[in-house]
Amino acid sequence: MDATLALMGQGFINAIYPINLLAMAAGTTIGIVIGCLPGLSAAMGVALLLPMTFSMEASTGLIMLGAIYCGAIFGGSISAILIHTPGTPASAATAIEGYQMTLKGQAGKALGTACIASFFGGLLSCISLYFFAPMLGQLAMKFGQPEYFWLSIFGLTIIAGVSSKSMVKGLMSGALGLLISTIGMDPVEGVKRFMFGQDSLYEGINVTCALIGLFSMSQVLILAEAKIKERARATKFSDKMMLSSKELRTIAPTIGRSWIIGNLIGILPGAGASIACFMGYNTARQFSKNKELFGHGSYEGVAGSEAANNAVTGGSLIPMLTLGIPGESVTAVLMGGLIIKGLTPGADLFVGETAKMTYTFFAGFVLIQFFMLGIGLLGCRAFAQIGRLSDAILIPAVTVLCFVGSFAIHKNLFDVAIMLIFGVIGYLVRKFGLNNAAIVLALILGPIGEKGLRISLMLSEYEPSFLILFSTPICWLLIIMCVIGIASPVFMDRMNAKAKKAEKDALAAEAKVQDITE
Amino acid sequence: MKKTDIGVCAVFYAVCAFFMYEALHLPEEAQIYPMCIIAALFALTSLQVFNMVKAAKREGVTSGLEDFKEFVPSQFFALLYMIIAYLALMYCVGFYISSLIFVAATLLFLKVKLWQIIIVELALLLLVYFAFTMFLGVQLPEGILFA
């Protein structure tokens, strides 16, 4: 316990080094800009800027990526409130009440509420990060190779969870990713596999190139396919952004509830901020004393949605850091960043020198929330203008950054070509209802699972040798989790449908009441 | 069921066949793991075909082209070719010259105003120069013509 407290304290001291503070400020600003640009996602932003962190220390790099993640989730609310277009799917529910407030001339108040709720949602999510992550990390210490095999299988079953519409298509995408992960040198036999005469593929497909291609380049192609439209002009606002103490007291319980919802959804693999925002919004309406304001510009609705989607950030890091299971696309990209730094998610992150890095990142994650609040409140007006940037400008700008980013990894154009190929694959995958996050998860987890399986079978003293895979209680626990992993999307779908139905019913009921009173 | 899903399944079967053909050239021990994945992919694709047939009976068949209703082929392919040409150009003349040409060509093609083109060019290239060349020390491609 004392050791953990010492690590936590040391983490805060390390996190306030000027380079880390600079990374927080830069990352948060970049994240907010990406978030408020409709069409660009948090995963895309993190993938695109991943190569920028290569020369940084691991903790600084992770802090910067975490800041982009948090900034982007908050940034989506700016365009949702001012132009009724959510910058990211995580702000879809914010647009409902936020834009109504803008129409009533309360855009400043809506943005202020979004800022404050995002800050508290994100800050409170750090509590669970500090509390649960080391606990799960302790569990991961008991893992051997058979457990790692099942862990990767569990991660792959999550693929079904992150797949958008069809579970089978999600699993197909995952299997395709696994097949692609076999390209390169066989780790046990030492023979060349599927290298097609290219020595550059000796170490396999570079995960960063694949990430940039699947998330960023594919987004360029998505933007390129449709006619370029002029974005709506952001509403100019002059009202105060700060809430009164009475208003703060009103949204406090809403933020508390949304924190719990968002955190739990973040920890659950397969669910994400886009589900959390609707659930936070619906719960805010259920418990509100001013239900009649919902649908007409309720700041409690904005707070419910924004606190929930930002509470997802800390929660979603827990399974990724402790078990190496990224539950959604952004955490998959973050995990890619971790692996590139030579760090293996799991128990190793919580022991020895690496633990210092982990706790510096945790402390950084707490401080990022303060940067988000400050930059958000001060820069909302400027970000609103950036949000109008045309797709015509984004297409070449993002392309150039994709090229530079993928070139910077090994300083060769072969990686750029690989990134481009994955960009086209990512585009087709998205157009045909497959899942690029599943491909990425499989690319990351494939080598871990293969190593776990083949080493387990080699070391097995059982007859037949595969019985080693069922030899410990943790193996059985992971097998049960795999089954739950397959079943969870069905549960999530129902939860999502329920939340949307409740929202529809409430709006219909409000409309009825209004008709009667008129 | 969407007709386009038939094409998706066909591509997946082709991927299975191609990787299986390649895997057969590997030593026996090295074949096992990739073959297991190929078998899993084949089984999942067949399950998808089964689901598609069921859906076709239940809900009928749609073209699937509704997902492409905003698709502008001339714009998409022109931009895709420009991106591929950008890679080739970068190999020949290096990063900065190729980027200058690519960004200008793309923005002109998308009918962006001249003053905006100049600002975007300047902002983007200065950002890359300071962030990657100066800050990260990345030696960007010089091109075979200038190397």
Interface residues (C-beta under 8 A of the other chain):
Chain A: M52 F54 S55 S166 V168 K169 L171 M172 A175 L176 L178 L179 T182 D186 V188 E189 V191 R193 F194 V220 L221 A224 E225 A226 K227 I228 S390 A392 I393 I395 P396 A397 T399 V400 L401 F403 V404 F407 A408 K411 L413 V416 A417 L420 K431 F432 G433 L434 E450 L453 R454
Chain B: T4 D5 G7 V8 F12 V15 F19 E22 A23 L26 P27 E29 A30 Y33 P34 I37 I38 A40 L41 L44 T45 L47 Q48 N51 D67 F68 E70 F71 V72 Q75 F76 L79 L80 I83 I84 Y86 L87 M90 Y91 F95 S99 F102 V103 T106 L107 L110 K111 V112 Q116 V120 L124 V128 A131 F132 L136 G137 V138 Q139 L140 P141
